[in-house]
Amino acid sequence: MTDILDELHWRGLIALSTDEQALRSALAAGPVTYYCGFDPTAPSLHIGNLVQILTMRRLQQAGNDPLALVGGATGLIGDPKMTSERTLNDRDTVAGWVERIRKQIEPLLDFDGPHPARMVNNLDWTAPLSAIDFLRDVGKHFRLGRMLSKETVSARLNSEQGISFTEFSYQILQGMDYLELYRRYGCVLQTGGSDQWGNLTSGVDLIHRVERQSVHALATPLVTKADGTKFGKTESGTVWLDAEMTSPYAFFQFWVNADDRDVIGYLKVFSFRSREEIDELEREVADKPAARSAQRALASDVTTLVHGAEETAKVIAASRALFGMGELAELDAGTLRAALDEAGAPSVETGEELPSYVDLFVQSGLVDSRSAARRAISDGGAYVNNVRLDPGLSPDDRPSRDDLLHGRYLVLRRGKRTVGGVQLA
């Protein structure tokens, strides 16, 4: 790749930069050591953070040296929000989240190649620093007027709640991180989201004041959705990278459900497909939108990046099996449960004795009456575990415990697309 900045522009990944021409020259002369920070203010990163990790990966693949900073110190403070003060988490909680987030980042960067990534923690240089040293050696280089002009700080100052000195000081801590990484590793580029621009430039200014050197900052735009709803949010909440917080099935479905207006932009940001491949998928969106080829390519690529090829294969198998195009018995219990949940399948819990098929279809909400259930069965449109129920079935016939998948589940289906679940209590 001859010019990584041209590639980032094409992918829509550059919103702001301090001096793009100077950065272009530095990257051409390379390698450039760069960093991006991730604060452990939750037990997992989310897909907004994934933009930054994958941007780091692109820069690394272009021959540059990444530093992934997980903020054990800044995570104890928290970047100020526009709306309200953060709840401070205790040290043990933050330390645990640091380790969880490190494990999420590590598979997405190369730690062994010609430009190996390095993981760093700002608690290493912040914890030994006394308050006096912090104020004398770092704080004296920050000007209050500029700090007050930061968008988040200004908004909070003008709000009823205001802002604490703790959160106000966050930009000093982040600026100090850049200075420390410049001194330790020769880091001359910080990347982040455009909402972090004030914090990014704090470090640039600090290095210029203290070291009389020019360094760079590069911000990606915030990813948006064409329909105006917030990217990375679903009805069930944030889309997390942690499989226990957002199942791989739900993660996959989030991408499959991307709007046609958004999917090509998402492919550029979240996949490593070439221009030619993405251009071809864009043509398919225009010519054959019902096939959803671009959405399926996107979902497969991103789920494989985050959860691995084996988990992605399970998810795809579950997507097919749930609607009669594969073997439900081959799905593990967790994937089956996640598939039912994400499909919005109404569910009924039963005791040791299973109700009749007719009652199960009514109780699951797939039909609204026993007569409608009997009619669905007699018309050949009722399925249990993808097996069509005999139209001549007695209204009192019921499944046996041997029919339960994993000893616990039944998958009910009316017609091709209306799915429900049964779970043994």
N, C-alpha and C positions, 0 to 999 in steps of 0.2 A: 504494500500500500504506500504510494508515494506521498500522499498528503492526508494525514488523519483528520485535519480540520475540515477539508473538503468533504470527507466521508461523514463527519459529524454534522456538518451543515445539511447534507442531503438527507440524513436521517432525522432532521429536525431537532437536533440535540444541543444547539447553541442558542441561548437566549441573550446572554451578556458575557463580555470578556473585558479585561482591563486594557489590554493592548494586543489586539489580535495579530497584527503584523509582527510584532516582537515575539509573540508566542509561536507564530508560524516559523520564524527563523530559528528559535530555540529547539523546536521539535525536529526541524530539518537537520540541525547540527547534532542532535540527541546523543545518547538517550537522556530523557528528562525524568527526574524523580518527582513524583506527584503524589498527592494524598487526597483521600476523602474520609470524612468522619461520620460515625454512626453512634448515636447516643442510646444507651440501654434504658429508655424510659418505658419500655414494655418488654414482655418476655420473648417477643419475636419481632423481626422486621416485617414489613408489609410490601406490597408490590410497588408502592411509590419509592421505597428505598431501592428496589430492584433496578430502577432506572439508573441510579448512581453506580451500583455494582457493575452493571453491564457496560456503562460508559467507561469505568475503570478497566474492564476487560478489553474493550476496544483499543484503548490507549496502550495497554500492555501488549496486545497482539501487533501493534504498530511499532514495537521496539522500545517501549519506555518502562520505567521501574516503579511499580505501585507500592504505596504504603496504605494499608487499611487500618484506620484508627477506630477502635471501639472505646468510647469515652467513659472509662470507669470514674473519672473525676467530673466531667461535665454532665454525666448521667445522674450524678447526685444533686445537680442543680436544675437542669432542664432548660432548654431554649424557651424564652418567653412565648406564650401563645397570644394571639390577638385578643382573645376574649377574657381569660381569667388566669389567676395564679395556678401553677402546677402544684399537685400534692407531692411532697418530697418523700421518696422511698428510702427505707433504711439501707445501710451499707451492705448487709448480707444479701438482701434482695437484688440490689444493683450488681453486686459481684456475680451472683448467679446468672443474671441476665446477660452480663458481659460474655460469659462462657457460652451461653446458648447462641448469642448473635455471632460470636467468632465461628462457631461450627456451621452457621448458615452461610457465612461469607466464604469460608475456606474452599468449598468445592467449586466455587464460581471463578476463582482466580488461580493462576498457575504459580505454585510455590517452588517449583523445581527446574523450570526451563532457563533459557538464556537471560531472561529478565525476571528473576523470581520475585514474587510478592513478599512483603513483610508485614506481619501483624503487630500493631503497637497499641499501647494503652496509656492515655494521658495521665492516669493516676500515678504512673511511675515517676514523672517529673513534677507533678503538682503536689502530691502528698508530702514530700520532704520540705516544701517551701513554707516558710513562716509568713504570717500575715504582714509583718513589717517588710520582709524582703519582697513580697508580692506587690505591696504598695509602692515601695521605693524603686524597684528594678523594672516593674512592668506598668503599674498603674500610672506613673508619672508621665508616660508617653501618650496617654489617651486624653483627648480634649473633650470636655463635657458637652460643649455645644454640638459636636459631631455625634456623640453618643446619643444625645437627646433627639437628634433628627432622624434616627433610624425608625423605619415605618412602624414596627411592632411597638417599640418603646413609646413613640409619640402617641399611638392609638391608646395604649394602656394608661399613659399619663393623663389623657383627656377622658378616661372612663371613670365611672364611679368607684371602681375597685382600686385603680391606680396600679403601681408596680413596686415590688419590694426591691431593696438594694441587692438581695441575693440574685434575683433574675436579671436585674439591670447589669450586674457584673458579668453575665454570661459571655458577652461579646469580648470582654478582656481575656477571659479564659481561652476562648477559641483563637483569638489573636496570638496568645502566648503559645498555643499548640503549634501554629504555623512557624513561629520563630524557633521553637525548640526543634522541630523537624528540619528546618533549614540548617540549623547548627549541627545537628547530629548526622543527617543523611544528605545534605545538599538539596533538600526539597525546594523546588522553585515553582510549583503549580499546585493550587488547591481547586478541587472541583466540588460542586454541590448544586442544589436546586436554586432556582431564581428567588425563592422566598428566603434564602439564606444569604442573599447578596451582601447585606450590611455586615454580617459576620465574616464573610469571605474577605471583604475589603479591609476589615479591621486588622487582619493578619498581614495583608499586603502593606498597609500603612505602618504597622509596627516594625516590620523588617526594614522598611525604608528609613524610618527614624533611627533605629538602633544600629543597623548594620550598613546603612547607606547603600543598599542594594535594591534593585528592582526585581520583583517576582510577579507571578501571574495568578489570576483567578479566572475561572471559567464556570459559568452557571448554565444548567439545562433548564428548559421551560417546564412548567408544571403540566403534566399530562391532563388533558380534558376530555370530556365526552360531548359528542355533537348534540345530544338531547338536553344538555344543561345539567344533568345529574352529576354527582361527584364521582370522579374516577376512583376505582379501588373500593367502592362501597357497594354492598348488595343488601337485600332485605334482611339478611341474617347478620350484617355488619361488615367490618373490614376484612379484606382478603389478605390473610397472613401467609408468610412463607412456611411457618411451622405446620406440619401435617396434623398435629393434634388440635390446632386452633382453626384451621381451614383444611378440610380433608382434601387429598389429591383429586378426588372426584369433583368436589365443589370448585376447586381451583381450576381444573380443566374446563368445567362448564362455564365459569366466568368468562373465559376467553372465547369459547364456542359461541357464546351469546353476544359477542361484540357486534355493534351496529355496523352495517355496510359502510357507513360514512366514516367510521373510526378505524376499521380493521387494517387498512394499508398503513396508516400512521403507526398503529401498534406494532405491525410487523417490522417497520423500520427501527423502532425504538427497542423492542424486546426480542427480536430474532436476529440471527446472524446469516440470514439468507442474502444472496447477492442481489444487486440491482436487477439483473435479468430475471431472477426468480420472482422477485416482488412485482416487477412490471407484468410478468405473465399472470400472477395471481390477481393483479388489479384488473387485467382484461377479463378474467373469469368472473370477478365480482360484477363487472358491467354487463357481460354477456349471459352469464348463468348464475344469477344471484341465489337462486333456490338451492343450488348445490352446496353453497357455503364452504367452498374449497379453501378460501383464504382463512376463514375462521378455524377450520379444522387444522390447517397447517400451523397457524398461530398457537392454538391450544396444545398441539403435540410438541411444538418446539419449546414453549415456555415451561410446560409441565415437565418435560424431559430435563431441561436445565436445572430446575429447582428440586424435583423429586426423583429424577432418574428414569432411565428407559424402561426398567421392569415395572415400576409403579404406573407409568404412562400406559404401558400395554394392558395392565389390569383395568385401568380406568376405561380405556377404549372398549375392552371386552365387556365391561359392565354396561356401558352405554348401549351396546348392541343387544346384549342379553336381556336387558330390562324390557325391551320392546320386541322380543321374540326372534332376534337374529343371532342368538348364541346360547350357550349352555349356562344357565343360572347356577347349576351345581358346581361349576368350575370356579366360581367367584369365592374369595375368602369372605368371612363374616363381616369384617370391617368395611370392605369395599361395597358389599351388598347393602349394608345398612346406610352407608353414605349415599349410595345411588338412590335409594328410596327417599331419603331425606331431601336430597337436592332436586329430585323430580317433583317434589311437593306431593308425594303420594300419600293420600289419607291412610291412616293406620288404625288398626284395632288390636287391642291387647286382649288375650284370652287367658283363661285359667287352664287347668290340666285337661279339661274336656273341651274339645274344639266344637264350635257351633256348626250347624249345617252350612253347606256351600251357599245356599240361598241367604241365610242370615249373615254370613260373612260379607257377602257383596253389599247387603244393606248397611251393616254396621260400619263398613269401611267407607261408605259414602259414594261408592261407584254407581249405585242406583238409589232411587228414593223410596222404593217399596219392595215388598216380597214379590208382588206380581211382576214388577219390572225386572227383578232378578230372575224369576222363572222364565220370563220372556227372553231375556238375554241368553240364558242357557239353552232354551229350546230353539232359538234362532242360530245357535252355533257361534255366538259372539262372546262367550265367557271362557276365560283361561285361568288355570292355576299352575304356577311354575312353568308357564309357556306351553302347557298341555291343554288342548281344548276339552272342556267338559262335555261329556256325552249328552246330546240334546234330550235323550230319554231318561235322564237322571231323575230319581225321586226327589221331591222337595225336602225329604228328611235325610238324604245322603250327606255324609260329612267326610272330611279328610281324616286320615289316620296320622298318628305321630310319626310314622315312617315317611310321610310326605314332607315333613318339615326340613327345610334347608338348614344345615348346621344345628339340627335339633331344635330350631327356634323360629324360623321364618317361613312364611308362604308369600309368594308374589301373585297378587290377583290382577287380572287385566280384563277390561271390557273393550272389545274392538281392538284397533291397532295401537292407540295412543293413550288410553285412560288407564292408569296404573294405580294400584293400592297395595297395601301391605298388611300382613298379619304377623304379630309377634307374640310368642308365648310369654306370659307374664312371669 
